[in-house]
């Protein structure tokens, strides 16, 4: 019995040290009737609000809402309610074992939320650089980087895709090459793939990028044609690319719709609008379809490794979207 009590005392001390907000809440209410405490949790919530748990929730709120799936938004709400309940349980129970279980559950949920927040923060940063990346190996590699500024991020992504003679681009192409959605264009894409390693570097950029850009235009139009006829957008004025984006925001995985928005807003940016952008932004993304295909003088320096890789990644994304729309169309026909 003595050993049991000693062990319980140790667990009690350990439990209080694990969660500082709960420990502070216990101190704040040590002279208060326990039932009154449970009916008046403001002091407990005050301490909890200073904890990393809700700090992570505030980070989620700072991200653009349209970039977050509804499931995550709902989860954060549930976790917040859960955390409040767990704190009250931990401070209101007479059993150290029950308190320890409640606190461990809170710690576990907090860690999961922290990992989720970091993941979404990283994906936001990657997409802000206009790279539509869905390769888990690359995302994990980026997450391990010590520096994640724009230059370091770009260097990591380019090196990943150009290594071993574009090994990872070729793998991506193998995945889409047998898709029905793209078969009428496959002969053009095959030529681009063959030219990837056979042409000199500058010729490769100058010839392949316009070709892929033209096919991206066609794929986008193919996707628009596959939007269900009975789809009622939030605004009846939406047409073509804006209609596709509206449909994507309501039906696609959030990453797909976010990447699609980058393509529509940047790749299809009008030349006159592009000229009004700051020089830094023009250098960051100058792979605009009108300027390249119309030979505008402001877009003659599109021939870069970055734009070559971006062209393939954008094309891969549109094939994913097209396949999804084709499947949905077949199910409803």
Residue pairs with C-beta under 8 A, 6 or more apart in sequence:
8 96
11 96
11 97
11 100
12 96
12 99
15 90
15 96
15 99
15 100
15 103
16 22
16 23
16 26
17 23
18 103
18 107
19 51
19 90
19 103
19 106
19 107
20 51
21 44
21 47
21 48
21 50
21 51
21 87
22 44
22 47
22 48
22 87
22 90
22 91
22 103
24 47
25 43
25 44
25 47
25 48
25 87
25 91
26 91
28 43
28 44
28 47
29 37
29 43
29 44
29 91
34 92
37 43
37 44
37 91
37 92
38 88
38 92
41 84
41 87
41 88
44 84
44 87
44 88
44 91
45 84
45 87
48 54
48 83
48 84
48 87
51 110
52 110
52 114
53 79
53 83
53 106
53 109
53 110
53 113
54 80
54 83
56 110
56 113
56 114
56 117
57 76
57 79
57 80
57 113
59 117
59 121
60 68
60 72
60 73
60 76
60 117
60 120
63 120
63 121
63 124
64 124
65 73
66 249
66 254
66 257
66 258
67 120
67 123
67 124
67 127
67 254
67 258
68 120
68 254
69 253
69 254
72 116
72 120
75 116
76 113
79 109
79 113
82 105
82 106
82 109
83 106
83 109
83 110
86 102
86 103
86 105
86 106
87 106
89 98
89 99
89 102
90 98
90 99
90 102
90 103
90 106
91 99
93 99
93 102
118 143
119 143
122 139
122 142
122 143
122 148
123 139
123 255
125 148
125 153
126 133
126 139
126 142
126 153
126 157
127 133
127 255
127 258
127 259
127 262
129 150
129 153
129 154
129 157
129 284
130 262
130 266
130 284
130 285
130 310
131 157
131 310
131 313
132 259
132 262
132 263
132 313
132 314
132 316
132 317
133 139
133 157
133 313
134 255
134 317
134 320
135 160
135 168
135 172
138 156
138 157
138 160
138 168
141 156
141 160
142 148
142 153
142 156
142 157
145 152
145 153
145 156
150 284
154 306
157 309
158 305
158 306
158 309
160 168
161 168
161 169
161 309
161 312
162 169
162 305
162 309
165 196
165 197
166 196
166 197
169 196
169 309
169 312
170 193
170 196
172 312
172 313
172 316
173 189
173 193
173 312
173 316
175 316
176 182
176 315
176 316
176 319
176 320
177 186
177 189
179 319
179 322
179 323
180 323
180 326
181 222
181 319
181 322
181 323
181 326
182 189
182 219
182 319
182 322
185 215
185 218
185 219
188 211
188 215
189 212
189 215
189 315
191 211
192 208
192 211
192 212
195 204
195 207
195 208
196 204
196 208
199 207
199 208
202 303
204 308
205 302
205 303
205 304
205 305
205 307
205 308
206 303
208 308
208 311
209 287
209 292
209 302
209 303
209 307
209 308
209 311
210 292
210 293
210 302
212 311
212 312
212 315
213 267
213 287
213 289
213 292
213 293
213 311
214 293
215 315
216 263
216 267
216 289
216 311
216 314
216 315
216 318
217 289
217 293
219 315
219 318
219 319
219 322
220 241
220 244
220 263
220 264
220 268
220 318
222 322
223 244
223 318
223 321
223 322
223 325
224 240
224 241
224 243
224 244
226 322
226 325
226 326
226 328
226 329
227 243
227 244
227 247
227 325
228 328
228 329
228 332
231 247
233 243
233 246
233 247
234 246
235 246
238 246
241 264
241 268
242 264
244 260
244 264
245 257
245 260
245 261
245 264
248 256
248 257
248 260
248 261
248 321
249 257
252 260
252 321
252 324
256 317
256 320
256 321
259 314
259 317
260 317
260 318
260 321
263 314
263 317
263 318
266 285
266 287
266 288
267 287
267 288
267 289
267 314
268 288
268 289
268 290
269 288
269 290
270 290
271 288
271 290
271 291
271 294
271 296
271 298
271 299
274 282
274 286
274 288
274 291
274 298
274 299
275 298
282 298
286 299
286 301
286 302
286 307
287 302
287 307
287 310
287 311
288 299
290 296
291 298
291 299
291 302
292 299
292 302
